Amino acid sequence: MGFSCGIVGLPNAGKSTIFNALTAAGSPVAAYPFCTIEPKEGIVAVPDRRLSRLAELVQPQVVTPTTLTFVDIAGLVKGAHQGEGLGNQFLAHIREVDAVAHVVRSFVDDDISHVHGRIDPADDFEVVMTELILADLETVQRRMAKTTKAAKVGDKEARSQLDLLERLEAALAAGDPAIGVQPEKVGEAELMRGLFLLSAKPSFVVVNCGEDQIGQGVKLAAELERSLVRYHVLALPVAGKLEMELTELADEDRMVFMEELGLAQTALERLVQRGYELLDLVTFYTTVGTELRAWTVKEGTKAPAAAGKIHTDMETGFIKADIIPFARFDELGSELAARKAGCARVEGKEYEIQDGDVVTIHFRTLF
């Protein structure tokens, strides 16, 4: 699996439309708040042109892409951190995803009401983010109360944790997300992960544009980024309704339509790219027997751990890895040709997997 991405936002921002555009799920879309109550999940194959090219060259019987999961989460309202609307469910579901896509509404449609009666993408984002920050502030303050008691009776570990908790409390109380607070001492990163803070999750904004705004999408996203600079987010313009309709077309018709509209990539391709950048993910490939497969790991993952994604026996019995960069494989046309040209490197346990590596794992069977 690549990563999981929660789709969040105010009611009627177009979350379900974006979800359908990304997953081709055909979920119901309604013009009233809380159409989505239980979160819907859609697992999609990650679009991967390198994998497609390798399939052309290798001609495997089976091609298995890496996947990602989108979660369409119920719309949020002010007071969610105190349980308003579907707040408690909303916050619990966010804790389970790797990244968060904040959908804000830019399109105008008199048939679809806005919960605040006006179109203001920056304000919509801040309503949702404020609820996440307030929920995190409660989490941190509860933890501080317990940790302070432990520190007073001589718990050295508790005393060392207070510094980070105090920095987090100060940032959150000022309205800043936890993601802006950086660990400074040994153990702080682990403590922060253990708090499961909502505003510490990597996030980006999806500006849901109308079809008449396609040409302005980049400008709208740039303006929104400037107004939200304190939140450490980037914005991605997506014409949700149009993209959803594109998923219903045959491949050839969709390509023609996209070309006419000047769209070089689908929303899914652009969102995947943004997610991989946010989460520092890389993709590597294996060709074992008749199967060509893509795998996703964190940047900096060493070869044995990457082998463990394939099978735990490969990690425990790891000996070495043969590495062929995709560009060389593509240029020379086959694994054999790449090996003959001396492009297959032998790497050991300290090697960090690079994006696009075509990998052959050598391992010993322990049992």
C-alpha positions as CSV (number, residue, x, y, z in Angstrom):
1,M,0.0,0.0,0.0
2,G,1.2,3.5,-0.8
3,F,-0.6,5.7,1.8
4,S,-4.0,6.6,3.2
5,C,-5.5,10.1,2.7
6,G,-8.4,11.5,4.5
7,I,-10.6,13.9,2.6
8,V,-12.0,16.5,5.0
9,G,-13.8,19.8,4.9
10,L,-17.0,21.7,5.7
11,P,-20.3,20.2,4.6
12,N,-21.1,20.9,0.9
13,A,-17.5,21.7,0.1
14,G,-17.5,18.9,-2.5
15,K,-15.7,16.1,-0.6
16,S,-17.7,13.3,-2.0
17,T,-17.4,14.7,-5.5
18,I,-13.6,14.8,-5.1
19,F,-13.7,11.3,-3.6
20,N,-15.6,10.1,-6.7
21,A,-13.2,11.9,-9.0
22,L,-10.2,10.2,-7.4
23,T,-11.7,6.7,-7.0
24,A,-14.4,6.5,-9.7
25,A,-16.6,5.1,-6.9
26,G,-19.9,6.5,-8.0
27,S,-20.8,7.4,-4.4
28,P,-24.0,9.5,-3.9
29,V,-23.5,13.2,-3.9
30,A,-26.1,15.4,-2.3
31,A,-26.6,19.1,-2.0
32,Y,-27.2,19.1,1.8
33,P,-24.9,18.8,4.8
34,F,-23.8,15.4,6.2
35,C,-24.6,13.4,3.1
36,T,-21.5,11.4,4.2
37,I,-22.0,10.0,7.8
38,E,-19.9,6.8,7.8
39,P,-16.6,7.3,6.1
40,K,-16.3,5.7,2.7
41,E,-13.0,4.1,1.6
42,G,-11.8,3.7,-1.9
43,I,-8.6,1.8,-2.8
44,V,-7.0,2.8,-6.1
45,A,-4.0,1.8,-8.0
46,V,-1.3,4.5,-8.0
47,P,-0.9,5.8,-11.6
48,D,2.7,4.9,-12.5
49,R,4.1,5.5,-16.0
50,R,7.4,3.8,-15.0
51,L,5.5,0.7,-14.1
52,S,3.7,0.8,-17.4
53,R,7.0,1.1,-19.3
54,L,8.6,-1.7,-17.4
55,A,5.5,-3.9,-18.2
56,E,6.1,-3.1,-21.9
57,L,9.7,-4.2,-21.6
58,V,9.4,-7.2,-19.3
59,Q,6.1,-8.6,-20.6
60,P,5.1,-10.2,-17.2
61,Q,2.0,-12.2,-16.8
62,V,1.0,-10.2,-13.7
63,V,1.5,-6.4,-13.1
64,T,0.7,-5.3,-9.5
65,P,0.8,-1.5,-8.8
66,T,1.1,0.0,-5.4
67,T,-2.2,1.3,-4.0
68,L,-3.5,4.1,-1.9
69,T,-6.6,4.5,0.1
70,F,-8.9,7.6,0.1
71,V,-11.3,8.1,3.0
72,D,-14.3,10.4,2.5
73,I,-14.8,11.7,6.1
74,A,-18.1,13.4,7.3
75,G,-18.3,17.2,7.0
76,L,-17.2,19.2,10.0
77,V,-18.8,22.2,11.7
78,K,-17.6,24.6,14.3
79,G,-17.4,23.0,17.7
80,A,-16.4,19.6,16.4
81,H,-13.7,19.2,19.0
82,Q,-16.5,19.4,21.6
83,G,-18.7,16.9,19.7
84,E,-20.8,19.3,17.7
85,G,-22.3,17.8,14.5
86,L,-20.4,14.6,13.8
87,G,-17.3,15.9,15.4
88,N,-16.2,13.0,17.5
89,Q,-16.5,10.6,14.6
90,F,-14.8,13.1,12.3
91,L,-11.7,13.5,14.6
92,A,-11.4,9.8,15.3
93,H,-11.3,9.0,11.6
94,I,-8.6,11.6,10.9
95,R,-6.3,9.9,13.4
96,E,-6.3,6.8,11.3
97,V,-5.0,8.3,8.0
98,D,-1.4,9.2,6.9
99,A,-2.2,12.5,5.3
100,V,-5.1,14.9,5.1
101,A,-6.6,16.6,2.0
102,H,-8.6,19.7,3.1
103,V,-11.3,20.3,0.4
104,V,-12.3,24.0,0.3
105,R,-15.0,25.3,-2.0
106,S,-14.3,27.8,-4.7
107,F,-17.1,27.0,-7.1
108,V,-20.4,28.9,-7.1
109,D,-23.7,27.0,-7.3
110,D,-26.9,28.5,-6.2
111,D,-28.4,24.9,-5.9
112,I,-25.8,23.9,-3.3
113,S,-25.9,26.0,-0.1
114,H,-22.8,27.0,1.7
115,V,-23.0,26.4,5.5
116,H,-21.7,29.9,6.1
117,G,-23.7,31.5,3.3
118,R,-20.6,32.7,1.4
119,I,-17.7,31.4,-0.7
120,D,-14.4,32.0,1.3
121,P,-11.9,29.1,0.8
122,A,-9.4,30.5,3.4
123,D,-12.0,30.8,6.1
124,D,-13.4,27.4,5.3
125,F,-9.9,25.9,5.8
126,E,-9.3,27.8,9.0
127,V,-12.6,26.6,10.5
128,V,-11.6,22.9,10.0
129,M,-7.9,23.5,11.0
130,T,-9.0,25.4,14.2
131,E,-11.1,22.4,15.3
132,L,-8.1,20.1,14.8
133,I,-5.9,22.5,16.7
134,L,-8.4,22.8,19.6
135,A,-8.7,19.0,19.8
136,D,-4.9,18.7,19.9
137,L,-4.7,21.4,22.6
138,E,-7.0,19.3,24.8
139,T,-4.9,16.2,24.1
140,V,-1.7,18.0,25.0
141,Q,-3.1,19.6,28.2
142,R,-4.4,16.2,29.4
143,R,-1.0,14.7,28.8
144,M,0.7,17.7,30.5
145,A,-1.4,17.3,33.6
146,K,-0.4,13.6,34.0
147,T,3.3,14.3,33.1
148,T,3.6,17.2,35.6
149,K,2.4,15.0,38.4
150,A,4.9,12.3,37.5
151,A,7.7,14.9,37.2
152,K,6.9,16.3,40.7
153,V,7.6,12.9,42.3
154,G,11.0,12.5,40.6
155,D,10.2,10.8,37.3
156,K,13.1,11.9,35.1
157,E,11.5,10.8,31.9
158,A,8.4,12.9,32.7
159,R,10.6,16.0,33.3
160,S,12.3,15.6,30.0
161,Q,8.9,15.3,28.2
162,L,7.6,18.6,29.7
163,D,9.7,20.8,27.4
164,L,8.1,19.4,24.2
165,L,4.6,19.4,25.7
166,E,5.0,23.1,26.8
167,R,6.2,24.1,23.3
168,L,3.2,22.2,21.8
169,E,0.8,23.9,24.2
170,A,2.2,27.3,23.4
171,A,1.9,26.8,19.6
172,L,-1.6,25.3,19.7
173,A,-2.9,28.0,22.1
174,A,-1.6,30.6,19.6
175,G,-3.6,28.8,16.8
176,D,-0.6,27.2,15.1
177,P,-0.6,23.6,14.0
178,A,1.5,21.0,15.8
179,I,3.4,20.2,12.5
180,G,5.3,23.4,13.0
181,V,6.8,22.2,16.3
182,Q,10.0,20.4,15.7
183,P,11.5,17.8,18.0
184,E,14.7,19.1,19.6
185,K,15.9,16.3,21.9
186,V,16.2,12.6,21.8
187,G,12.9,10.9,22.4
188,E,10.8,13.9,21.5
189,A,9.9,12.6,18.0
190,E,8.7,9.4,19.5
191,L,6.6,11.2,22.1
192,M,5.1,13.4,19.5
193,R,4.1,10.4,17.4
194,G,2.5,8.8,20.4
195,L,0.2,11.8,21.0
196,F,-1.4,11.2,17.6
197,L,-2.0,14.9,17.1
198,L,-4.4,15.8,14.2
199,S,-2.6,19.0,13.2
200,A,0.7,17.2,13.1
201,K,-0.4,15.2,10.1
202,P,1.0,16.2,6.7
203,S,-1.8,18.0,4.9
204,F,-2.6,20.0,1.7
205,V,-5.5,21.9,0.4
206,V,-7.7,20.8,-2.6
207,V,-9.3,23.9,-4.1
208,N,-12.6,22.6,-5.5
209,C,-13.0,24.8,-8.6
210,G,-16.0,25.2,-10.9
211,E,-15.6,24.3,-14.6
212,D,-15.6,28.1,-15.4
213,Q,-12.5,28.5,-13.1
214,I,-10.2,25.9,-14.6
215,G,-8.0,28.6,-16.2
216,Q,-7.8,30.4,-12.9
217,G,-7.0,27.3,-10.7
218,V,-3.3,27.9,-10.3
219,K,-3.8,31.5,-9.4
220,L,-6.5,30.7,-6.9
221,A,-4.3,28.0,-5.3
222,A,-1.3,30.4,-5.1
223,E,-3.5,33.1,-3.5
224,L,-4.8,30.7,-0.9
225,E,-1.3,29.4,0.0
226,R,-0.2,33.0,0.7
227,S,-3.1,33.6,3.0
228,L,-2.5,30.3,4.8
229,V,1.3,30.5,5.2
230,R,1.2,30.0,9.0
231,Y,-0.4,26.5,8.5
232,H,2.5,25.0,6.4
233,V,0.2,23.8,3.6
234,L,0.3,23.8,-0.2
235,A,-2.8,24.1,-2.4
236,L,-3.9,22.0,-5.4
237,P,-6.7,23.2,-7.7
238,V,-9.1,20.5,-8.8
239,A,-12.3,20.9,-10.8
240,G,-14.1,18.2,-8.8
241,K,-17.3,17.9,-10.8
242,L,-15.5,17.9,-14.1
243,E,-12.9,15.4,-12.9
244,M,-15.7,13.1,-11.7
245,E,-17.3,13.2,-15.1
246,L,-14.0,12.4,-16.7
247,T,-13.8,9.1,-14.8
248,E,-17.0,8.0,-16.6
249,L,-15.5,8.4,-20.1
250,A,-13.6,5.7,-22.0
251,D,-9.8,6.2,-21.9
252,E,-9.5,7.5,-25.4
253,D,-12.3,10.0,-25.0
254,R,-11.0,11.1,-21.6
255,M,-7.5,11.8,-23.1
256,V,-9.1,13.9,-25.9
257,F,-11.2,15.9,-23.5
258,M,-8.3,16.5,-21.2
259,E,-6.2,17.8,-24.1
260,E,-8.9,20.2,-25.1
261,L,-9.1,21.5,-21.6
262,G,-5.3,21.8,-21.3
263,L,-5.1,19.2,-18.5
264,A,-1.8,17.3,-18.6
265,Q,-2.6,15.1,-15.6
266,T,-5.7,13.8,-13.9
267,A,-6.6,14.9,-10.4
268,L,-5.5,11.5,-9.1
269,E,-2.1,11.8,-10.7
270,R,-1.5,15.3,-9.2
271,L,-2.8,14.3,-5.8
272,V,-0.6,11.2,-5.6
273,Q,2.4,13.3,-6.5
274,R,1.6,15.8,-3.8
275,G,1.0,13.0,-1.2
276,Y,4.3,11.2,-2.0
277,E,6.2,14.5,-1.7
278,L,4.5,15.3,1.7
279,L,5.1,11.9,3.1
280,D,8.6,11.5,1.6
281,L,7.7,8.3,-0.2
282,V,9.6,6.5,-3.0
283,T,8.6,3.6,-5.3
284,F,10.8,0.7,-6.2
285,Y,10.1,-2.3,-8.5
286,T,10.7,-6.0,-8.4
287,T,10.4,-8.7,-11.1
288,V,10.0,-12.1,-9.6
289,G,9.0,-15.0,-11.7
290,T,6.0,-13.8,-13.9
291,E,5.1,-10.8,-11.7
292,L,6.2,-7.2,-12.0
293,R,5.3,-5.3,-8.9
294,A,5.6,-1.7,-7.5
295,W,6.3,-1.1,-3.8
296,T,6.2,2.1,-1.8
297,V,8.5,2.9,1.1
298,K,9.6,6.0,3.0
299,E,12.6,7.8,1.6
300,G,15.7,6.6,3.5
301,T,14.5,3.0,3.8
302,K,17.4,0.6,3.8
303,A,17.5,-2.4,1.5
304,P,16.7,-5.0,4.2
305,A,13.6,-3.1,5.4
306,A,12.5,-2.7,1.8
307,A,12.9,-6.5,1.3
308,G,10.8,-7.0,4.4
309,K,7.9,-5.2,2.6
310,I,8.0,-8.2,0.1
311,H,8.4,-10.9,2.7
312,T,9.7,-11.0,6.3
313,D,12.0,-13.9,5.4
314,M,13.7,-11.6,2.9
315,E,14.5,-9.1,5.6
316,T,15.8,-11.5,8.2
317,G,17.9,-13.5,5.6
318,F,19.0,-10.5,3.6
319,I,22.4,-10.9,1.8
320,K,22.5,-8.2,-0.9
321,A,20.4,-6.4,-3.5
322,D,21.0,-5.9,-7.2
323,I,20.0,-2.4,-8.2
324,I,19.2,-1.1,-11.7
325,P,18.0,2.5,-11.9
326,F,14.8,2.8,-13.9
327,A,16.3,5.2,-16.4
328,R,19.1,2.7,-17.3
329,F,16.6,-0.2,-17.5
330,D,14.4,1.9,-19.8
331,E,17.3,3.0,-22.0
332,L,18.8,-0.5,-22.4
333,G,15.5,-2.3,-22.7
334,S,16.0,-5.3,-20.4
335,E,17.5,-6.6,-17.2
336,L,20.0,-8.7,-19.2
337,A,21.1,-5.7,-21.3
338,A,21.5,-3.6,-18.2
339,R,23.6,-6.3,-16.5
340,K,25.8,-6.7,-19.6
341,A,26.4,-2.9,-19.6
342,G,27.5,-3.0,-16.0
343,C,24.4,-1.0,-14.8
344,A,23.4,-3.5,-12.1
345,R,25.0,-2.4,-8.8
346,V,25.4,-4.7,-5.9
347,E,24.4,-3.0,-2.6
348,G,24.5,-4.2,1.0
349,K,22.5,-3.7,4.1
350,E,23.2,0.1,4.4
351,Y,22.0,1.0,1.0
352,E,19.0,3.3,1.0
353,I,16.4,2.5,-1.7
354,Q,16.1,5.3,-4.3
355,D,13.0,6.2,-6.2
356,G,12.7,4.2,-9.4
357,D,15.1,1.4,-8.4
358,V,14.5,-2.0,-10.0
359,V,15.5,-4.4,-7.3
360,T,16.5,-8.0,-7.0
361,I,16.8,-9.3,-3.5
362,H,19.3,-12.1,-2.6
363,F,18.5,-13.7,0.8
364,R,19.2,-17.0,2.6
365,T,16.4,-19.2,3.8
366,L,16.7,-19.6,7.6
367,F,14.5,-22.6,8.0
